[in-house]
Amino acid sequence: MPGLLQVLRAGRLVMANALGTGFVESPGVLGFMPAISRRLLGEPLALPALASWWCGEDAAWQATRGELAARVIRPTYQGVRSRSFEPQIGGTLPSAAHEQWRARIDAEPDAYTLQRYLPFSQTPWWESGAFLPRTAMLRVYAIADGRGGYRVLPGGMTRIAARDPHIVSMQHGGASLDTWVLREGAVDTYSMLPQRLRPEEIAVHQRPVSSRTAENLFWMGRYTERTEQLVRLALATAALVEDDDDTPSAVLDAISELTQRSGLGPTGVPSLTQSPRVFERSVVAALADPEDHHSIAYNLAALDRVAGSLRERLSTEHGRLVRSMVEDFHARLTRALTPAPAGTDDNEGENERAIPAVPGLATDAMRGALEHLASQLAAVTGAQSDRMTRDDGWRLLTIGRQAERLITMSGTLRCFFEDGAVHSAHGFDLLLDLFDSSLTYRARYPGRQEALALLDLLVIDPANPRALGCVLRRLRTELAKLPGSAGSVEEMLGLLPPFGVGTTLVDLCRKAGPGQEAVVDDELVVALADRLADAGARLSDDVGRRYFALAGLHEQHLSV
């Protein structure tokens, strides 16, 4: 791997089998171990080395080339395919094979190492109701003590051969046995097995959240909210297309602008007032475009992707629900987009009959696909709210969701107040639907259409989860609980209004004289919507910069 050595030297990576261990494991080195020990340590080996002759040393090969019957032939370089082979015991080979092996070693002596044959130990093995002898080999372990030395651990692992008594290998069907060391006196009771937790240790076991996991959770919240808003907007557009009443042009223009701002409708397409059929079909085409970053299909796929990276954080039902949501919408949308037989659409105008017959947004099949997806999204939202641990990862998921809601709903509010679309009955009801607040408004103000009451419910109300004031309250609460220095958290909180939405209901009205009714100032509402949308976008960028970016190759971690 290019660059691996530099990364190891920089201390950014730890290898289980460090560089150089392959060389030490080569049997060719064993023949030099006694001399290495005397030269480097000034003492003989604590354990005698198995007599070995590296054939790459001509004197060693010539000294033992006539004794193959008492030697084991082993590959010097086990990792090289062309030179790898199973060790051969000379005593088990016919005499003719000895000459063949001498010729092979003469041709490439450095690839072979000869070792003195040392018979394996035997251990009893219970099989078929009787004890049978099996070839055994003990593997012991030594660990560094941190002071330049090593400590040999008591006990070890005994490996036993399968059927061939000369080959002890797990790859050849061998098995292993526990090896116990008996001693006199008390036994050390230390164990690496997990012990029962004490109360003071519980806090230590709270799981940290890695930067990558936190980023996936944050974007899971954003993708969920974004998809939900797109579905709601598509259903609202379908309702306008289907409505036979005379919808005010200001409402049609507001929806046209909103779909283009959200990416649901391509820019440059005629608006609903100019060509409803062309606009409708462009929205239908955008719904299923997997390459368009603003389409429902793309955001669903992105949601499925981050959910797949969060298997350890999501329940099985949660992950399955996200997956089925993607599959169901694709299947339903495919059925809805199947063109109807030619000549069945009698509602098209004369100027639009040249447009290819593509199923419209307001068809039963298309509305059914969107409504089914809306129900599934509600279930996903419930799983995120009620079935996840309230740790820093969940807070970032909530912050991502609320930041996306702040940006999207501020943009929706702007579009409806910019050209006065909200002041018609159609626009008033449509804005309530897009904020999912129709039931609440009708319960509070039955039979009334008051812009001031609408603003109170959709902007100021801290108890309405769809109101901008409630969204900001949630954001301030969760941001304040994130880890980090007090200064960094304060900087993020400083991007948002310190209280409510930064203004009051009275301040959003024109200055009225004595005895005059307060009237909502559309320009002030538009300016407020722009400020809040900008605050949501800057907050999202700041959270990503503080918690998701890898600085200096060190992965950041979130922990309580």
C-alpha positions in Angstrom: 0.0 0.0 0.0 1.6 3.3 -1.1 2.3 5.6 1.8 1.7 2.9 4.5 5.2 3.2 6.0 5.0 7.0 6.2 1.6 6.8 8.0 3.0 4.2 10.5 6.0 6.4 11.2 3.7 9.4 11.7 1.9 7.5 14.4 -1.5 7.6 12.6 -1.9 3.9 12.3 -1.3 0.8 14.4 -0.6 -2.6 12.8 -1.4 -5.9 14.5 1.6 -7.5 12.8 4.2 -4.8 12.6 6.5 -4.4 9.6 9.5 -6.8 9.9 7.7 -9.6 11.7 7.6 -11.6 8.5 11.4 -11.6 8.3 11.8 -12.9 11.8 9.3 -15.7 11.1 11.5 -17.0 8.2 13.1 -20.3 9.1 16.3 -19.0 7.4 16.9 -16.7 10.3 16.9 -19.4 12.9 20.3 -20.7 11.9 21.8 -17.3 12.7 20.0 -16.8 16.1 22.7 -18.2 18.3 25.3 -15.8 16.8 22.9 -12.9 16.8 22.2 -13.4 20.5 25.9 -13.5 21.4 26.6 -10.5 19.3 23.7 -8.3 20.4 23.1 -9.5 24.0 26.4 -11.0 24.9 24.8 -14.2 26.1 23.5 -17.5 24.6 19.9 -18.0 23.7 17.7 -18.7 26.7 16.0 -21.5 24.7 18.1 -23.5 22.3 17.3 -22.8 18.6 16.4 -25.7 16.3 19.4 -26.5 14.2 18.8 -24.8 10.8 20.8 -24.3 7.6 19.9 -21.6 5.2 20.9 -23.0 1.8 21.6 -19.5 0.5 24.8 -19.7 2.5 26.9 -22.1 0.3 28.9 -23.5 3.2 25.7 -24.4 5.1 24.2 -26.1 2.0 27.3 -28.1 1.1 27.7 -29.3 4.8 24.2 -30.8 4.8 23.3 -31.6 1.2 24.1 -35.3 1.7 21.9 -35.6 4.8 18.4 -34.8 3.4 17.0 -38.1 4.9 17.5 -36.5 8.4 16.3 -33.0 7.5 13.1 -31.1 7.0 13.0 -29.0 3.8 11.2 -25.7 4.3 10.6 -22.6 2.2 12.6 -19.6 3.2 10.1 -17.1 1.8 6.6 -18.4 2.7 4.9 -15.3 1.2 6.2 -15.8 -2.3 3.8 -18.0 -4.3 6.4 -19.5 -6.6 8.5 -20.6 -3.7 5.8 -21.7 -1.3 5.3 -25.4 -0.6 4.5 -27.7 2.3 7.5 -28.7 4.4 8.9 -32.0 3.3 10.4 -34.5 5.8 13.3 -36.2 4.2 12.9 -39.4 6.1 9.5 -39.9 4.5 10.6 -39.3 0.9 11.9 -42.1 -1.4 15.6 -42.0 -2.3 14.8 -40.8 -5.9 13.1 -37.8 -4.5 16.2 -36.8 -2.6 18.1 -36.3 -5.9 15.2 -34.2 -7.3 15.2 -32.0 -4.2 19.0 -31.5 -4.4 18.6 -30.3 -8.0 15.9 -27.9 -7.0 17.9 -26.5 -4.2 21.1 -26.2 -6.3 19.0 -24.2 -8.8 17.7 -21.7 -6.2 19.5 -22.3 -2.9 18.3 -19.1 -1.1 14.6 -20.2 -1.4 15.2 -23.2 0.8 16.1 -23.8 4.5 17.0 -27.2 6.0 16.2 -28.1 9.6 17.0 -31.0 11.8 14.1 -33.3 12.2 12.6 -33.0 15.6 9.8 -35.5 16.3 6.6 -33.9 17.6 5.2 -34.6 21.0 2.1 -36.7 21.4 -1.0 -36.0 23.4 -4.1 -38.2 24.1 -7.2 -37.4 22.1 -10.6 -38.9 22.8 -12.3 -40.2 19.7 -14.8 -43.0 19.1 -14.9 -44.0 22.7 -11.1 -44.4 23.1 -8.0 -42.4 23.7 -5.8 -42.1 20.6 -2.3 -40.4 20.2 -2.2 -37.2 18.2 0.8 -35.1 17.2 0.8 -31.9 19.2 2.8 -28.7 19.3 2.7 -26.0 22.0 2.5 -22.4 21.0 3.5 -20.0 23.8 3.2 -16.2 23.8 5.4 -13.3 24.9 4.4 -9.7 25.4 6.5 -6.6 25.7 6.6 -5.3 29.2 7.0 -1.6 28.3 10.5 -1.4 29.7 12.4 -2.9 26.8 11.9 -6.5 27.8 9.4 -9.3 27.2 7.4 -11.5 29.5 6.5 -15.1 28.5 2.9 -15.8 29.5 2.1 -19.0 31.5 0.3 -21.6 29.5 -0.4 -21.4 25.8 -2.3 -23.1 23.0 -1.6 -26.7 22.0 -2.3 -27.4 18.4 -2.9 -31.0 17.3 -2.6 -32.6 13.9 -5.5 -34.1 12.0 -4.6 -37.4 10.3 -1.1 -36.7 9.0 1.2 -36.9 12.1 3.9 -34.8 10.4 1.7 -31.7 9.7 0.3 -29.6 12.5 -1.8 -26.9 10.9 -5.2 -25.5 11.4 -5.5 -25.1 7.6 -5.2 -28.9 7.3 -8.0 -29.7 9.6 -6.0 -29.5 12.9 -7.6 -28.5 16.2 -6.5 -26.8 19.4 -6.5 -27.7 23.1 -6.3 -25.5 26.1 -3.0 -25.8 27.9 -2.9 -25.5 31.7 0.1 -24.8 33.9 -0.1 -26.4 37.3 1.6 -24.7 40.3 1.8 -25.0 44.0 0.3 -22.4 46.3 -2.3 -19.8 45.5 -3.2 -18.9 41.9 -3.3 -15.4 40.6 -7.0 -14.4 40.4 -6.5 -11.7 37.8 -8.7 -12.2 34.8 -9.2 -10.2 31.6 -12.8 -11.4 31.5 -15.4 -8.6 32.1 -16.2 -8.1 35.8 -19.4 -6.9 37.3 -19.7 -3.1 37.0 -19.6 -0.9 40.0 -21.8 2.2 40.3 -18.8 4.6 39.8 -17.8 2.8 36.6 -21.2 3.2 34.8 -20.5 6.6 33.4 -17.2 5.4 31.8 -19.2 3.0 29.6 -21.2 5.7 27.9 -20.3 5.2 24.2 -18.5 8.0 22.4 -19.8 9.1 19.0 -17.2 9.1 16.2 -17.1 12.0 13.8 -18.2 9.9 10.9 -21.2 8.5 12.8 -22.2 12.0 14.0 -22.1 13.3 10.4 -24.3 10.4 9.2 -26.8 11.0 12.0 -26.8 14.8 11.3 -27.5 14.2 7.6 -30.1 11.5 8.4 -32.1 14.2 10.2 -31.7 16.6 7.3 -32.6 14.0 4.6 -35.6 12.9 6.5 -37.0 16.4 7.0 -36.1 17.5 3.4 -37.9 14.5 1.9 -40.9 15.1 4.1 -41.1 18.7 3.0 -40.7 17.8 -0.7 -43.6 15.2 -0.4 -45.8 17.8 1.3 -45.0 20.4 -1.4 -45.7 17.8 -4.2 -49.0 17.0 -2.7 -49.9 20.6 -2.4 -49.0 21.2 -6.0 -51.1 18.2 -7.1 -54.0 19.7 -5.2 -53.7 23.0 -7.0 -53.5 21.2 -10.4 -56.5 19.2 -9.6 -58.6 22.1 -8.2 -61.2 23.3 -10.7 -61.7 26.6 -8.9 -60.1 29.8 -10.0 -56.9 29.9 -7.9 -55.4 33.4 -7.6 -52.4 33.9 -9.7 -50.4 35.0 -6.7 -50.9 31.6 -5.1 -49.9 29.8 -8.3 -46.8 32.0 -8.6 -45.9 31.3 -4.9 -46.1 27.5 -5.5 -44.1 27.8 -8.7 -41.4 29.8 -7.0 -41.3 27.5 -4.0 -41.0 24.3 -6.1 -38.1 25.9 -8.1 -36.4 27.2 -4.9 -36.6 23.7 -3.4 -35.4 22.1 -6.6 -38.6 20.1 -7.1 -39.4 22.0 -10.3 -36.6 22.8 -12.8 -35.7 26.4 -13.4 -36.8 28.0 -16.6 -40.0 25.9 -16.8 -43.2 27.8 -17.4 -45.0 28.5 -14.1 -48.5 27.2 -13.1 -50.0 30.4 -14.4 -48.3 30.2 -17.8 -48.7 26.4 -18.5 -50.1 24.2 -15.8 -49.6 21.0 -17.8 -45.9 21.6 -18.6 -45.2 22.7 -15.0 -47.0 19.6 -13.7 -45.0 17.2 -15.9 -41.7 18.9 -15.1 -42.5 18.3 -11.4 -43.4 14.6 -12.1 -40.1 14.1 -14.0 -38.2 15.7 -11.1 -39.7 13.4 -8.5 -38.0 10.3 -9.7 -34.7 11.7 -11.0 -32.0 9.9 -9.0 -29.3 12.3 -10.2 -31.1 15.5 -9.1 -29.9 16.4 -5.6 -33.3 18.0 -4.9 -35.5 15.1 -6.0 -37.5 12.9 -3.7 -35.8 9.8 -5.2 -32.3 11.2 -4.6 -33.0 12.2 -1.0 -34.6 8.8 -0.3 -31.5 7.1 -1.7 -29.3 9.3 0.4 -31.4 8.6 3.5 -31.1 4.8 2.8 -27.3 5.2 2.4 -26.7 6.9 5.7 -29.1 4.5 7.4 -27.0 1.6 6.0 -23.9 3.2 7.7 -25.7 3.5 11.0 -26.7 -0.2 11.6 -25.3 -0.1 15.1 -27.3 2.9 16.0 -30.7 2.0 14.5 -33.1 -0.7 15.5 -33.8 -3.5 13.0 -37.3 -2.2 12.4 -36.0 1.3 11.8 -33.5 0.2 9.2 -36.0 -2.1 7.5 -38.6 0.7 7.4 -36.1 3.1 5.6 -35.3 0.4 3.1 -38.9 -0.6 2.4 -39.7 3.1 2.1 -37.2 3.5 -0.8 -38.4 0.3 -2.5 -42.1 1.0 -2.1 -41.8 4.5 -3.5 -39.8 3.3 -6.5 -42.4 0.6 -7.2 -45.4 2.8 -6.8 -43.8 5.6 -8.8 -43.0 3.2 -11.6 -46.6 2.1 -11.8 -47.8 5.7 -11.6 -45.5 6.8 -14.4 -46.7 4.0 -16.8 -48.3 6.0 -19.6 -52.0 5.6 -20.2 -53.3 4.3 -23.6 -53.2 7.0 -26.2 -56.4 9.1 -26.6 -57.7 8.6 -23.1 -57.0 12.2 -21.8 -59.8 14.4 -22.9 -58.9 17.3 -20.6 -55.9 18.5 -22.4 -56.1 21.9 -24.2 -55.7 22.2 -27.9 -52.3 23.8 -27.5 -51.0 21.0 -25.3 -52.0 17.9 -27.2 -48.5 17.9 -28.8 -47.0 17.2 -25.4 -46.2 13.4 -24.9 -48.8 11.7 -22.8 -47.1 11.4 -19.4 -49.2 10.7 -16.3 -50.0 13.8 -14.4 -49.1 14.7 -10.8 -52.8 14.6 -9.7 -53.6 11.1 -10.8 -54.8 8.7 -8.2 -51.7 6.5 -8.6 -49.3 9.4 -8.2 -51.1 10.8 -5.2 -51.3 7.4 -3.7 -47.5 7.0 -4.0 -46.9 10.3 -2.3 -49.4 9.8 0.5 -48.0 6.3 1.2 -44.5 7.8 1.4 -45.8 10.5 3.8 -47.1 7.9 6.1 -43.9 5.9 6.1 -41.9 9.1 6.7 -44.1 9.8 9.8 -43.2 6.3 11.0 -39.4 7.0 10.5 -39.7 10.3 12.3 -41.4 8.5 15.2 -38.6 6.0 15.3 -36.0 8.7 15.4 -37.9 10.6 18.2 -38.9 7.7 20.4 -36.6 4.8 19.8 -33.1 6.3 19.9 -30.9 7.0 22.9 -30.6 10.7 23.7 -26.9 11.0 23.3 -24.8 13.4 21.3 -25.4 11.5 18.1 -29.2 11.8 18.6 -28.7 15.5 19.4 -26.9 16.1 16.1 -29.7 14.1 14.3 -32.2 16.5 15.9 -30.1 19.5 15.1 -29.9 18.5 11.5 -33.6 17.9 11.2 -34.5 21.2 12.9 -31.9 23.2 10.9 -33.4 21.8 7.7 -36.9 22.6 8.9 -35.8 26.2 9.8 -34.4 26.7 6.3 -37.3 25.1 4.4 -40.2 26.7 6.3 -38.6 30.1 6.3 -38.4 29.8 2.6 -42.0 28.7 2.4 -43.1 31.7 4.5 -41.2 34.1 2.3 -42.8 32.8 -0.9 -46.3 33.3 0.4 -45.8 36.7 2.0 -43.6 38.2 -0.8 -46.4 38.6 -3.3 -49.3 38.6 -0.9 -50.4 35.0 -1.8 -51.2 34.4 1.9 -54.0 37.0 1.9 -56.3 34.8 -0.3 -58.3 31.9 1.1 -56.4 29.5 -1.2 -53.0 30.8 -0.1 -54.0 30.9 3.5 -55.1 27.3 3.6 -52.2 26.1 1.5 -49.6 27.7 3.8 -51.3 26.0 6.8 -51.1 22.7 5.0 -47.4 23.1 4.1 -46.7 23.9 7.8 -48.8 20.9 8.8 -50.8 23.2 11.1 -54.3 23.2 9.6 -56.0 21.3 12.4 -54.4 23.4 15.2 -55.4 26.6 13.5 -59.0 25.5 12.9 -59.3 24.4 16.5 -58.1 27.7 17.8 -59.7 30.1 15.3 -62.7 28.3 13.7 -64.1 30.1 10.7 -61.5 32.9 10.8 -58.9 33.9 8.3 -56.5 36.2 10.2 -53.0 36.8 9.1 -52.0 37.9 12.6 -53.3 34.6 14.1 -51.5 32.7 11.3 -48.2 34.4 12.1 -48.6 33.7 15.8 -49.2 29.9 15.0 -46.5 29.5 12.3 -43.8 31.9 13.6 -44.1 32.8 17.2 -45.8 29.8 19.0 -43.1 27.9 21.1 -45.5 24.9 21.5 -46.2 24.2 17.8 -43.4 21.9 16.5 -43.8 23.4 13.1 -43.6 27.0 14.2 -40.3 28.7 13.6 -40.2 29.8 17.3 -40.5 26.2 18.4 -37.8 25.1 15.9 -35.4 27.7 17.2 -36.1 26.8 20.8 -35.3 23.1 20.1 -32.1 24.1 18.3 -30.9 26.3 21.2 -31.7 23.5 23.7 -29.8 20.8 21.8 -26.9 23.0 20.8 -26.3 23.9 24.4 -25.9 20.2 25.3 -23.2 19.5 22.7 -19.7 18.8 23.8 -17.0 21.4 23.3 -15.7 24.5 24.9 -18.1 27.0 26.2 -16.9 29.5 23.7 -17.5 27.3 20.7 -21.0 26.4 21.8 -21.8 30.1 22.4 -20.6 31.0 18.9 -23.0 28.5 17.4 -25.8 29.8 19.6 -24.9 33.3 18.5 -26.0 32.4 15.0 -29.6 32.2 16.2 -31.8 34.7 17.9 -31.3 34.6 21.7 -35.0 34.4 22.4 -38.0 33.3 20.3 -37.5 34.3 16.6 -35.8 37.6 17.5 -38.9 39.7 17.1 -42.4 40.0 18.4 -45.8 39.7 16.8 -46.3 43.5 17.3 -43.0 44.2 15.5 -44.2 42.4 12.4 -47.1 44.7 12.0 -47.3 48.2 10.5 -47.4 51.0 13.0 -51.1 51.6 13.6 -52.5 54.8 15.0 -54.7 55.0 18.0 -57.9 53.0 17.6 -56.6 51.3 14.4 -56.3 47.6 13.9 -52.8 46.1 13.6 -52.0 45.0 10.1 -49.2 42.5 9.2 -46.4 44.0 7.3 -45.5 41.6 4.5 -42.0 43.1 4.0 -41.1 42.6 7.6 -42.2 39.0 7.5 -40.1 38.4 4.3 -37.1 40.0 6.0 -37.5 37.8 9.0 -37.8 34.7 6.9 -34.6 35.6 5.0 -32.7 36.1 8.3 -33.9 32.8 9.8 -33.2 30.8 6.6 -29.7 32.3 6.5 -29.2 31.5 10.2 -30.2 27.9 9.6 -27.7 27.5 6.6 -24.8 29.1 8.5 -25.6 26.9 11.6 -25.5 23.8 9.5 -22.1 24.8 8.0 -20.7 25.6 11.5 -21.8 22.3 13.0 -20.1 20.5 10.1 -16.9 22.5 10.5 -16.7 21.9 14.2 -17.7 18.2 14.5 -17.3 16.5 11.2 -14.1 17.8 9.6 -10.9 15.9 10.3 -8.3 18.3 11.4 -4.6 17.2 11.2 -5.7 13.6 10.3 -7.1 13.2 13.9 -10.7 12.0 13.9 -12.8 14.1 16.3 -15.0 12.3 18.8 -18.1 13.4 20.6 -18.4 12.3 24.2 -20.5 13.3 27.2 
